[in-house]
């Protein structure tokens, strides 16, 4: 029955004491004897349908009945009341608010407590902000879906490092937090006389049953709200499982035996071991990442390439980190391995020497050294007739021929051994000393440009385990930035060669693919050899621009900052996708997304800031985290206005 002016048929159970603006809640005892005792204890109380309860602000009277439930009623002549929630739980937010304030005073901690109206009525949530701990606690009373939770998490994290969510009921979001953090926090209220007692609960993977503590038994410390159950969980939080997705299609890999397994990895798990490997999915470039393998089997030999078996899974963390989990794998033969780009040439087919009868009546000739035909036999895709006897090539011809062979190998996603390349060039290259070999390969890769990969990175020594031994001398001779500060055979140089190899596969593919930027080796970029006048002018201009941006540093950010920006970008992208075609989205939205993506790219740990920086890059790097989130929020509001 709806309320009528001057008389109210609803059984109002909650009120505030003092005046209409009070946040001091009370529940009227339902039993007549309890209400009489209550009146004797609190003779001076006046009761109001308070604004903090979503009420009308009118005065209430306590009605005592022996034959039915005691309750509050509006006094005649008051305003019309549209209050929807009148039961004993309708003042829960005020009891939580009062309990938290009492804890702050008792534990002498600085903080603020406020109840919030989330759109339906006051009391949708209660927030405790602890500035010294850079922590916020959100008691969520109103219903909330996943998208609303993500938006609120982003907004709450503007001025804190951590947000603790407490929910009153078990549901999808409590299970989500349990999966993300390994634990979740809860609250409940119980009626005792004219009070609602607040209890705090916690559960974890190890102990799924919720453990409860009374709020008055908790403490507020510089680290946040603590209770016996919460302390036990946070001292030894279980590691949550990463997100896992099945991998479809062919995935191949080769171990990187020199790289140590990552410490404290989120992908570590009991019964498994982590190793580093080079991984390639179908029609994708090679990437270096962690593999999760069963620890009850021996590691496969690093010199071979393997294909992942069924049930391979991609493990993903929300910050973008990922690993590949395998239970089975099979070794590829040499020909298959070579086609993946993770190994060198396939074994060359043996061709027996061709025996030519001597010409009739030919005078005897002095003995000549016989070359091995099998050693010169090219792989199937190379023209055999053309390669059988390269003859004696001049230096310039050999340089051009070596470039052609290396580009052709890159086109087919292959690599070469130096011995294989030298045999195709003929005398004197197979027996060339290492110092001369370095000089020759420098000529092959000269001039050095950012857009042109270093082809020498495609070459391996005899064992297929290490890049060609003169690679360091070649890199120094080409003038690669700070190559002299890197040791020959060092992991940094091998990683640099891996990137150049990937770049060569991309640039020389048919059709060409977009290539990653060259990996820096610290220091200033030197000028390459044999530059034309025009190239020299361009390089000088480039060096000048580099000097102008040398002091630009990566944005300072925390994982929480990057998470907030990533979620704000995802939210805006999703709204933009729903609003229509790209041309219909306001330019402000495009600008905010582009700047935020650039900021996020350069804020990631180990990110390389290119030289020179464009004005757009420089503006993104210098934008503060607050300004970035504000621009994304403004763009979202603009998009909402546009789509209405």
Beta strands, then each sheet from edge to edge (+ up, - down):
strand 1: 14-17
strand 2: 25-27
strand 3: 47-48
strand 4: 59-63
strand 5: 71-74
strand 6: 112-117
strand 7: 122-130
strand 8: 135-140
strand 9: 162-167
strand 10: 183-192
strand 11: 195-204
strand 12: 211-214
strand 13: 219-221
strand 14: 224-226
strand 15: 243-246
strand 16: 251-255
strand 17: 272-281
strand 18: 287-294
strand 19: 306-308
strand 20: 313-316
strand 21: 322-325
strand 22: 329-331
strand 23: 416-417
strand 24: 459-460
sheet 1: 2+ 1- 3+ 4- 5+
sheet 2: 6+ 7- 8+ 9+ 10+ 11- 12+
sheet 3: 13+ 14-
sheet 4: 15+ 20- 21+ 18+ 17- 16+ 19- 22+
sheet 5: 23+ 24+
end
